Amino acid sequence: MKNRDSEFQIAFGKHVKKLRDEKDWSQEQLAAISNIDINQISRVETGKHAANLHTIKALAIALGKYPDELLRFAFNIKLNTDFRVRHKKASAQKQRLRQISL
């Protein structure tokens, strides 16, 4: 797993734990309400497991949140600002295809 993915998973897990703690629930209670295995709850909260969409939705509903609210936490993300990168790659591929077809 890439380091940035690991950092994101850990931050997400801490946020889920914070939301659970705000309800004063144990992991067992969240597991029962969300119908998610307690071991998976533990792995998500510790950042050892990347939650999929089903898990995010189930946790959100159990916590009385919309799924996007589970993704609202502080995390430093470097966004792509050079949209030409993909275009350059596509142009290079087109040129190679033209050369092959000649």
C-alpha positions, 0 to 999 in steps of 0.5 A: 500500500502506498504511504499516502493511502495508508495516511488517508486510511488512518485519518479516515479511521480516526474520524470514524472513531471520533464519530463513534465516540461522540455517540458514546458507543463501543465498537461492538455497538457500532458493529451491531447497528451497522451490521459490519463485523466488529473485526472490520470496524477495528481494522477500519478505525486503526487504518489497517483496512480500506473501507469500501463503499458498502462499509462507508454507507453502512457506517454512515447510516448507523452513525446518523450521517450521510456517507460524504460526512464520513469523508469530511476530515482534515487531510492534506491532499495534493491535487493535480493541477497539470491537466496536460499530462494526460493529454500529452500521453494521449497525443504520444500514443496517437503518434505511435499508432499513426506510425504503426499504421503507416 
